[in-house]
Amino acid sequence: MQIRFYANFRTITKHAMLEFNDTDVYTLRDLFQQLIMLFPDIAPHLLVKSGDLRPDVPIFVNGRNPRLADAGLDSVLEPDDVISLFSPIASGRMNVESIRDSASGEEE
């Protein structure tokens, strides 16, 4: 499957796109846990403490919002799926520059 990162997520992961062929990934929840293992700094930008997707993070699987599916984060993924992660939509809470600075160790 292919994961496409946009804006803040691209800055955090330093990837625009990632091919993911892990056979242990069956659901979005599994995928998020794998992404957090690869990119620990992504966790607070992706999930709330309960492990659910942050409500302000737009995500699409093959162009469709998985939140509208009955299974939500437990939606089953297929090997040819394209998952797109966008920056949180709440403006003012974070921006690319502050994430870039914190990732490089610079203080504001």
C-alpha positions in Angstrom: 0.0 0.0 0.0 1.0 3.6 -0.4 0.9 6.2 2.3 1.1 9.8 1.1 2.1 12.5 3.6 1.1 16.2 3.2 2.3 19.4 4.9 3.1 18.7 8.6 3.2 15.0 8.2 5.7 15.3 5.3 7.9 17.5 7.5 7.8 15.0 10.4 8.4 11.9 8.3 10.7 13.6 5.7 8.8 11.6 3.1 6.2 12.6 0.6 5.2 9.0 0.0 6.0 5.7 1.5 5.4 2.2 0.1 4.3 -0.1 2.9 4.3 -3.9 2.3 4.1 -5.1 5.9 2.0 -8.2 6.1 1.1 -7.4 9.8 -0.9 -4.3 8.7 -4.6 -5.3 8.3 -6.4 -2.1 9.4 -5.8 1.6 9.7 -5.2 1.2 13.4 -2.4 -1.3 12.6 -1.0 1.1 10.0 -0.9 3.9 12.5 0.9 1.8 15.1 3.5 0.9 12.4 3.9 4.5 11.4 4.5 5.5 15.1 7.2 2.8 15.4 8.9 4.2 12.3 8.3 7.9 13.1 7.8 8.3 16.9 7.3 12.1 16.6 4.2 11.5 14.5 2.2 10.1 17.4 0.9 13.3 19.0 0.0 14.7 15.6 -1.9 11.6 14.5 -3.6 10.1 17.6 -5.2 11.2 20.8 -4.1 9.5 24.1 -6.9 6.9 23.8 -5.3 5.7 20.5 -8.0 7.0 18.3 -7.3 9.3 15.3 -7.3 13.0 16.2 -10.6 14.5 15.0 -8.8 17.3 13.3 -6.6 15.1 11.0 -8.1 14.6 7.5 -7.3 11.1 6.2 -8.5 9.4 3.1 -8.3 5.8 1.9 -8.5 5.7 -1.9 -10.0 9.2 -1.8 -12.7 8.2 0.8 -13.0 9.3 4.4 -12.7 6.1 6.5 -14.5 7.9 9.4 -17.7 7.5 7.4 -17.3 3.7 7.2 -18.9 1.6 10.0 -15.5 0.1 10.9 -13.6 3.5 11.2 -10.0 2.9 12.2 -10.7 -0.8 12.1 -11.4 -0.6 8.4 -9.5 -3.4 6.6 -6.8 -2.2 4.2 -5.9 -3.9 0.9 -2.4 -4.1 -0.5 -3.2 -1.6 -3.4 -4.8 1.0 -1.1 -3.6 4.6 -1.1 -3.8 6.3 2.2 -3.4 10.1 2.3 -2.6 11.9 5.6 -3.2 15.7 5.7 -2.3 18.2 8.4 -4.7 19.0 11.2 -7.3 21.5 10.0 -7.3 23.5 13.3 -5.2 26.6 12.3 -2.8 28.1 14.8 -2.2 24.9 16.7 0.8 23.9 14.8 2.6 24.9 11.7 5.3 23.5 9.4 7.9 25.9 10.6 7.5 25.0 14.3 7.5 21.3 13.6 10.6 21.7 11.4 12.4 23.7 14.2 11.5 21.1 16.9 12.6 18.2 14.7 16.0 19.9 14.1 16.4 20.8 17.8 16.1 24.6 17.4 14.2 26.6 19.9 11.8 29.4 19.0 
